[in-house]
Structure formats: structure tokens, C-alpha cells
């Protein structure tokens, strides 16, 4: 491979409990944790900035012991989720970070070619992005459309999906916006903007010059300002989708910085995500081969 780019991943690591049909699993998760593991698997130099209390320190040390340069910005609490995957995915929390990352949290801002923001819940704001305005910025919208709700019978707060009310604060500050089907439902558009395709193109024309619309096993749609939409197939596999989007983001950004080709980069990100969903080990060469298979399908569909 050519010289690999250096990525900076920013978001909250979580010490979370997840309920599945076959039992309960406790793990350190969050976008930065999944993204860091992707960078390790692909041998991509990456640095992590996470935020939270002492309870996530074992997860921080675990990544540090594997060679990841990671820094924890201290807060009194962490964004710890209690998720139920036994039906339609449900998020619950006990506490959440109320003070987003700010310039005051840095004595020195780490260098990188690109920054991937993977917010879980309120740990970043548009002002956080300003700190890194000289880099290529990818924002995964997921954590920006959540709201702390009422307590359930177990004493945890339900997390509600809400509209992205602060969208205007982020326009022209994000180079690449990654959104899911759930995310798109939580963005308000004019009444004459109706279809999914019209909506993501509208975002691309209004402050988000590149939009990646990821849809699980369905094709990923790329929208760019002033250009036609492009579709890139996924690589459908069965398994656990948790963290697939974060895995996609790291794979995509590394390949995009290397090639400057959005279609190739999305194919690479989709290939990474497929290995994460299937729970299979992978490295750069395995992902590259699978991405090439996706690109063959892409060419056939043009």
C-alpha cells in the first residue's frame, strides 16, 4: 500500500449492556471503539479522542494496549447505553454527557488529515467541529437525533428519536455527511422534497457537499452537490449490525483520502462493514478483494 493517511476519531466510548435473544452482553462500544478496532485491522494509523468518566477507563486501556493512541477527556459521567435488540432496536441510558467537547479541553489539538465524528449522545456540537475546520470532516449523524426521555420500569431513561433541530449550525462545516434511513426520517424538508433521493440531494445542495446514505443490506447512495446520484451495492451477510456503520466510516475515509474516488471508497467501506456484521476477522487485502467484487456489481449496474 501507499503511505496511509492518519485519521482522528472523536466520540464517546460507552460501557454498555446489550440484550439479545440469546442473552445479555456487556462491552465497551461506541463509534470510536469500533472505529479504532477497524483501524487496527486495516493497519491504518489512527488517534482517538473520547470523553467520559472513569468507568470507561478499562476500555481505553484495552485499546491503548493494542497500540492505539487514545486520550480520554474527563467528565463526571459517561454515555452508557442499555440497548435491547430483541425486536426493533431500543436505546436506554442512565446518564449522559452534558458538556460537549470544547477547545478548552485541549492544550494542543492533535494533527491528522481527516476527522471522523461519531457522536453517541450530546458529546459534540457545531463548535466542536470548528476546532478541526482545517481537516476533512466526516460526521455520522446517528447521535444527533436522540433525546433523553422518561424513565422505564427498570429506572433507565428511554432514548427518543427527534428531529435534527441544530442542522443549520452544521451546514458548511461538514465535508461528508453519513446518514442512515432512521436519520433521514428525523430531518425536516420542504413539502416538495418527498423521496429519499430528493432529500439527500437537497442536503448535498444545501451545506453538506457529499452525503453518504447507508441503508444496511441495500445499496449505499452517494449524493454530491451539482452531480447525479450514484449507487454502490453492499455485500449482504447475516450477523450483528452493531458497529457496522462506524466500521464503514473508517474504511471509507481511509480509502477516500488515498484514492479521492467516492465510489471506490464506499465499496471499501461496505466491504469493511460486511466483515464486522459477520463477525469475521479481516485485513486490508481481504477488504480490498471484497471491495473489488462490489465494484464489479457497481459497474454492471451503471
N, C-alpha and C positions, 0 to 999 in steps of 0.2 A: 504493500500500500504506500501511497504518497504520505508525506507528513500529515499527521492527523490534527484536526482543529482542537482547540481547548474550549470546553463547554463549562458554563456556570449554571448550576441547577439551584433554584430558590423555591422554598415552600416549607410547610411544616411536616416533620416526621410525626407519626402517630403510634401510640401503643394501643392497639385496637383489638376488640373482640368481635369475631365474625361467626354467625350462626349459619350452618348449612344443614341439609337433610341428614347428613351422616355424622353430625356432631358439631362441636364448638372449637374454633381455633383462635389462639391468641398470637399476635405477631406485631412486629414493627413494620409499619407501612407508610403510606403517604407517597405523593408523587416523587419526592426527592429520593426516597429509599428505593423505589422501583427503578427510577432513572439511574441511580448510582450503580445498581446491580447490572443494568443494561450496559452502562459504560465499561464496567469491569469485563463483562462477557465479550464485548467487541474490542477491548483493548484501546479505548478512547480516553485520552486524558480529560478528567473532569474534576471540578471542585464543587462542593456542596455548601450551601448556606441554609441551615434550618433554624427553627425557632421553637422554643418550648421550655418546659420545666425539667427538673432533674429526673423525672420518671422516664424520659426518652434517652437518657444518657447511655444505658446499655446498648441501645440500637445504634447510637452514634459511635460508640467504641467498637461495635461489631464491624461497621463499615470502615472505620479507621484501621482496624487490624488487618483488613483486606487490601489496604493500600490507597484508600480514598482519602483525599484531603477534605475534611469536613469541619465546619465551625457551627456551634450552636449559639444563637442569640438567646440569652436567658429571659424567660418570662415566669410569672408565678404559676401558670397553668399551661397545659398542652392541649392541642386539638385531638382529643382521643375519642374515637368513634366506637359505637356499639351497633354493628350492622347485622341485618337479617336478610340472608339470601335465599330463604326457603320459598319465596314466591316473588312478587315484584319487590325489587331491592328497596329496603328501608334503612335510612340513616338515623341514628340516635347519638346524642352526646350528653356528657355530664357537665363539662365546662368548655370554654373556648377562649382563644386568644383575642383580647380586646384591643391591644395596641399593635397595629401593623408595623412592619419593618420600616424604619426611617433612616435618614442619613446619620442621625445621632448614634445609631447602632454600629457605626463603622469608624475605626481610627484610620483605616486605609481600605479603599474599595478594591477588591481583587480584580485582576485583569482576566480577560477572556475575549474570544472572538464573538461569542453569542451567549445569550442568557435565555434559559427556559424557565418560565414561571409556572409552577404547578400548585396553585392555591388550594388548600383544603377547606379553610373557613376563616375568612377575615384577616389573614396574616399579611396580605399585601393590599396596596392601594395604588391609585394612579401616581401618587407621589413616590411610591417605591420604585416604579418604573423610571421615573425621572433620574434616579441615581445612576442608571445604566443606559442613558439615552444615546451614548456613542457606540452601542453594540447592536447587533441584530437581535431583536427581541421576539420570542415566541411566547404567547400567552395561551395556556389551556384554560378555557373559560369555566370548567366544572365548578370550582369552589366559589365562583362569584354569583351564583344563582341559588344560594342556600340561606335559610333564615332559621334562627333559634326559636323553636316552638314550645308548646306546653309540655309538662311532664307526663309520662305514661305511668302505668301501674307499678313499674319497677323503679321509678324515680329518675329515669333518664329523659332528657328533652328530645322531643321529636324534631327532626330537621325537615322543614318545608321547602319546596321548590318555589322560588319567587322570581319576578321579572328582574332583569339586569337594569336597575334604575340608574346606575352610575355610568352607563355605556358612553355617554358624551365625554366624560372625563378621560376616557381611554382612547378616543379617536386620535389618529395621527401620532400616537405614542407606541403603537404595536406594529411590527413589520409583518408578523404572521399570526393569525388568529385561528386556533384549533377549537372546533366546536362539535358537539355530538347532537344527536336527534333531540335528546332531552333539553340540551342547552338552547337549541334553536326555538323550541316552544316557549322559552322564557325571555324572548326578545320581542319588543313591540315594533311593528312596522306599520306604514300607512296601509289603508284598506285596499289599495290597488296592488299591493305586493302580497301575493297569495301563495304561490307554490314554493317548495323548498328551494328550487333553483333560483327563483326570483329573489328570495330572501338572502341567500348567501352572496348573490351577485350585488345586491343592494349594499350589503356590508362592505364588499370589496370596493365599491364606488364611493363609499362614504366613511373614509378614515381607517379602513383595515385592508391595505392593498393586496394582501394574499390571505385567503380563507381556506382552511382545510376542513371539510365537512366529513367527519368519520362516522360510519354507520354500522359498526360491528362486522358481520359477515358480508354485508353488502358493499358495493363499490364506494370508495372514497371519492368525493367530488372536490376538485380544485377550482376556486374562483379567483380571478385576478382582475384588477382594475383595467377596464378597456379591452378585455380579451374574452373569448368564448370559454365556457366551462369545459373542463376535461375530467374524465372518469378514469380511475385506476382500480382494478379489481383487488379484492382482499385475497387471502389464502385461507379458506374456511377450515377450521378444525374445531373439535369439541374440547371442552375443559372449563377452567375457571377464568372468567374475563377480568378479575381483579388485577389492576395494574397494567393492563394491556395498553391503555391509552398513554400512560407515562413511558412505557417501553417504546411505543411508536414514536413519541416526541423526540427521544434521544437518538434513536436510529435515523429518523427523518432529518434532524438538524445536522447531525454529523455528516450525512451523505450530501445534504444540500450545500453545506459550506465547501465540501470537496468538489462537487460537480456543477453547482449552480443550475441544476436541472430538476425542476419540481416533480416531474413525472417519475424520474428515476429515484428521487429521494422519497416520495410517497410509497413507491413499490418497496423500497428498502425498509421503511418504517412499518409497512403492513407485514412484511416478512418477519421482522423482529417480533411484532405483536402476536403473530401466529405461534411462534415458539413459546412465548410467555403463556398464552392461553392453554396450550397443550401440556405445559409443564415440562418441556424438553430442554436439555442443555443445547447451547448453540455458541458459535463463534462467528467472526466476521465472514469467513469463507462459506459457512453453511447458509448464513443470511444472504450473502451475495448470490449464491446459486438459486435460492428460492426466489429472491427478488427478480432474477433473470426469467424465471418461469412466469412470474406475474407480468413482466414486461412483454413477454410473448403474447399473453392474453390481451394486454393493452393494445398492442399493435394490431391484433386481429379484430379488435372492436372499433378501430378508427374508421 
